[in-house]
Amino acid sequence: DDFWGYKEISYLVKEDIINGYADNSFKPDRHITRAEFAKILVKATELDTSANFENIFSDVELTDWFADFVLSAAKHKIFLGDENNYFNPDEYITREDAATALSRYITENNLDIPKTREEALFTDFELISDYANEHIRYLYEIGIVNGDNNCFYPKNNITRAEAAAL
């Protein structure tokens, strides 16, 4: 109950959006893969996964456990893949990529979330990739992401607890 992300994690587990492990642990500090994050985001936002979406990724097979989630996210322009049409499902997702995906979902669905803060003044903005910059600024302004000691740490991998909080 004292863990900073307990409320968010408990809610997502109750709603069957995120799962724990067979030993009844959650492992909140464990990093999360891009495929796992796609699943959480798609389930949390109730995007359709039943359609036969076009597979735009060279490294996603239709038989992969995550295929429906990843392809739904791609259809809804949440994940675009890299320059070689790879999704990289087994790589850990970075803070900047998770923020970009969430921002794209909000924008694509025209969600009207009012700004609650002025522009983010993270001291490590120069480390943020060009494609993620506007997304991180936007999520900060609407109160979804925060820095830590005035840093965003864009290249750090996101943890399961951080994914739940997002």
N, C-alpha and C positions, 0 to 999 in steps of 0.2 A: 504493500500500500504506500510505502514511502518513496518508491522509485518515481522519478520525474515524469515518466511516460505511462505510468500505470493506468490512468483513466482512458487514454486513447487506445492502448493495447487491449485492455479489457473490453472496450466497446467493439473493436474490430474482431476480436475472437468470438464474442457473443453473436455478432452478425455474420459469422463464418466468412469473413473477408480475409483474415490472416489466421494461420494455424500455428500451434506450438509443435513441439516434438513428441515423439512416442513416450519419452520419459516424463511427460507433463511439465517440461521446462519451456521457456520462451527464447532464451538466449538473446536478450535485447541488444547486447553489444556486438553480436555477430554481424558481419557485413552481409549485404543482400545483393543478389545478382540482378542483372537487367531483366531477365525473364521473370524472376520473383516479383520485382517491382512492377512490371507490366501487369502481372496477375492482380496484385493488390489494387493498383489504380483502376483497372478495368472493373473489378468486382465492386470496389467502393463507389464508383460512379455509375454502376449498373449499365455499362455499355453492352450492347448486343454481341454475343459471341457465337450465335447459332448460324449466322449467314456464312456462305462459302466465299470468304474474302480472298481477293487475289493475294498470292504470296509474292511479295516484292523483295524478299530477303534470300540471299544465296545460302545462308547458314541456318535456315529454319525449315525443318521437314514437317509436313502436315501431320505426321504421326507423333511429333514431340508433345509432351504433356502441356507445354506452354503455348503451342501454336495458335490456338483459338484466341488466347488473350493478346498475344503479340500482334497477330494479324488484325484483330479488332482495333487495337491501339494505333496501328499503322493506317487503317482505313479512316480513322478519326483524326489523323494528322498529329497524334501525340508523339509517336516515334517515327523518325524518317530514315534511319539507317545511315551508314557512312558512305563515303564516295565509291566504295566497291559493292554497295548493296548488302552489306553485312549488318546484322542486328547485334551480334556478339552476345548471345543470350547467357552464356556462362561467366561472363566477366562481371566483376562487381561494379555496381553503378556508382558514379561519382555524385557528389552533392550538386554540381552544376547540371548534370544530365537529369537528375531527379527533379530539380527545380524547373528545368526547361520543359520536361514532360508535363508537369502539373500546370504550368503557365499556359502551355499550348491547349490543354484540356479546357481551362477556364476561358481562354480566348475563343476557341473553336465553338464552344457552346454558348457564347455571348452571355456569360454569367456576369451580372452587374454587382460587383463587389466594390464598395466604396473605399477610397484611399483613407487610411487612418494615420499615415506618417508621410513625412517629406522624403526626398530622395535618400537612398542608402549611401552612406559614406564609409564603406568598408575600406580599410587600408590596403587590402590585397586585391583590389579591383583589376589591377594590371595582370593578375594571374588567371582571370576569368576568360574563357574562350569567347571570341566575338559572337558566336551564335547564341551563347547563353547570357550575355550581358544584360540585354533588355528584359529578359525573363526574370532574372534574379532581382533586378531593380524593381520590377513590377510586383513580385511576390513580397518584397520587403515593404513597399508602399501600402499594400493592402493587408499587411500584418500577418502574413503566413510564414515567412522565414525571418530569422534573426541571425545576427552574427554572434561571434564569441570573442570578446575582447576587441571589438571593432574589426574582426576579420570574418570572412565567409568560408575560407578554406575550400575553394571550388573543386580542387583535384582530389580531396579526401573522399574515400568511399563512405557511403551512407550506411548507417547501422539499421537493424530491424526496428529498433525503438524510434529512430529518426524517421524512418519510412512511415511508421504508424502515426507519428505526430503530424507529418505532412498530410 
